[in-house]
Each structure stands twice: as C-alpha cells, then as structure tokens.
C-alpha cells in the first residue's frame, strides 16, 4: 500500500480528474479525500505506482509520499 499527499487538490473537480486516471486500472483499489488531500493506492506493484504518479504529474498533481 502506498500513501501520498497531493498538495494541489482544490475541489471535487480535481478529485474527479484523479479518479478518471485511477479508474483505468481495473484491479486497482484506492481511496482519495479532499479534506486531507491524501491518496492511498492499495497495491504492492511499484511499477504501477510509478506509472500512476507520472500520469498524475502530467495533470499537474504533485504527489509526496507519507507514512
């Protein structure tokens, strides 16, 4: 499981843009909240996480790992 702080989430529109990317991964389970700006990816696949991070960064969402 990987957890990230996403600094530039400002509204439900931002959440929807992120979900549109994440929903393309059929077996991926995730949680994302607007209040604390935390994205949790429920996977052990490091390559998948890297791919998702890159796609979200292309949309100008900066992810910072949190414990």
Secondary structure, 3 states (H helix, E strand, C coil): CEEEEECCCCCHHHHHHHHHHHCCCCCCEEEECCCCCEEEEECCCHHHHHHHHHHHHHCCCCEEECC
